[in-house]
């Protein structure tokens, strides 16, 4: 018997045994951001400008799908084995788009997925999208800096920081996720109303 024939079974056996000692991936609970079912405004004429909502920027900690928690003043952590369906900036962009469309005053609302012509751009920077512990209980904090920009001359028409907080009913992840949904709906509606108030004359410029 030649050397190749002797080595082949040994190599195969080693390869198979190596596969068995690799760590198995831990189960991951993927959560959609609850809410987003805004009531459409009644008797509203969409005579305002068109607006394109850009995907906001963010820090590295908030750029991904992790559900961030700050257990104390010194640590930033994540909920283990849990994640959002999409990166946080994308979740907020889509929620703001939903709120603007439900408001009904803008003539059209689009995103930066496709570079469609629009009178206005709504840009932002996500400063917080996390739960923070207060007296042993989690409180969701959503904070975003927003700019309303005229697409033609690139003039900043208005800028503002928005922040909202929503206490969770329990420390369990599903309860915290529900609070993220409530807080996201509230801040998206506030941004939509602000954009309508400050961008009403943009299509006439």
Long-range contacts (C-beta under 8 A, 24 or more apart in sequence): 26-81, 27-81, 28-81, 28-82, 28-83, 29-81, 29-82, 29-83, 29-173, 30-82, 30-83, 30-84, 30-85, 31-67, 31-82, 31-83, 31-84, 31-85, 31-173, 31-174, 31-177, 32-84, 32-85, 33-84, 33-85, 33-91, 33-95, 33-177, 33-180, 33-181, 33-184, 34-177, 34-178, 34-180, 34-181, 34-182, 35-95, 35-181, 35-182, 35-184, 35-185, 36-94, 36-95, 36-98, 36-181, 36-184, 36-185, 38-98, 38-99, 38-102, 38-103, 38-185, 38-189, 39-102, 40-101, 40-102, 40-104, 41-102, 41-103, 41-104, 41-105, 44-103, 44-104, 44-105, 46-104, 46-105, 46-106, 46-107, 46-108, 47-105, 47-107, 48-105, 48-106, 48-107, 48-196, 48-199, 48-200, 48-203, 49-106, 49-107, 49-118, 49-119, 49-120, 49-199, 49-200, 49-201, 49-202, 49-203, 50-106, 50-107, 50-108, 50-109, 50-110, 50-117, 50-118, 50-119, 50-120, 50-203, 51-100, 51-106, 51-108, 51-109, 51-110, 51-118, 51-119, 51-120, 51-121, 51-122, 51-195, 51-199, 52-109, 52-110, 52-111, 52-112, 52-115, 52-116, 52-118, 52-120, 52-121, 52-122, 52-151, 53-93, 53-96, 53-97, 53-100, 53-109, 53-110, 53-111, 53-112, 53-121, 53-122, 54-93, 54-111, 54-112, 54-121, 54-122, 54-123, 54-124, 55-89, 55-90, 55-93, 55-111, 55-112, 56-89, 56-92, 56-93, 56-123, 56-124, 56-125, 56-126, 56-144, 57-89, 57-124, 57-125, 57-126, 58-88, 58-89, 58-125, 58-126, 58-127, 58-129, 59-126, 59-127, 62-88, 62-89, 62-126, 62-128, 62-129, 62-130, 63-87, 63-88, 63-89, 64-88, 67-131, 67-173, 67-176, 67-177, 67-180, 68-129, 68-130, 68-131, 69-130, 69-131, 69-132, 69-133, 69-138, 69-176, 70-130, 70-131, 70-132, 70-133, 71-133, 72-133, 76-130, 79-173, 79-176, 82-173, 88-126, 88-129, 89-126, 91-184, 92-124, 92-126, 92-129, 92-142, 92-144, 92-184, 92-188, 95-184, 95-185, 95-188, 96-122, 96-188, 96-191, 96-192, 98-188, 99-185, 99-188, 99-189, 99-191, 99-192, 100-192, 100-195, 100-196, 102-192, 103-189, 103-192, 103-193, 103-196, 105-196, 105-200, 106-195, 106-196, 106-199, 107-203, 117-151, 118-151, 119-150, 119-151, 119-152, 119-199, 119-202, 119-203, 120-148, 120-149, 120-150, 120-151, 120-157, 120-195, 120-199, 120-202, 121-148, 121-149, 121-151, 122-146, 122-147, 122-148, 122-149, 122-191, 122-195, 123-147, 123-149, 127-161, 128-163, 129-180, 131-168, 131-176, 131-179, 131-180, 134-167, 137-167, 137-168, 137-171, 138-167, 138-168, 138-171, 138-176, 138-179, 139-165, 139-166, 139-167, 139-168, 139-179, 140-165, 140-166, 140-167, 140-168, 140-176, 140-179, 140-180, 140-182, 140-183, 141-165, 141-183, 142-180, 142-183, 142-184, 142-187, 144-187, 144-191, 146-191, 146-194, 146-195, 148-194, 148-195, 148-198, 148-199, 150-202, 150-205, 152-205, 153-205, 157-198, 157-199, 157-202, 158-194, 158-198, 158-199, 160-194, 162-187, 162-190, 162-191, 162-194, 163-187, 164-190
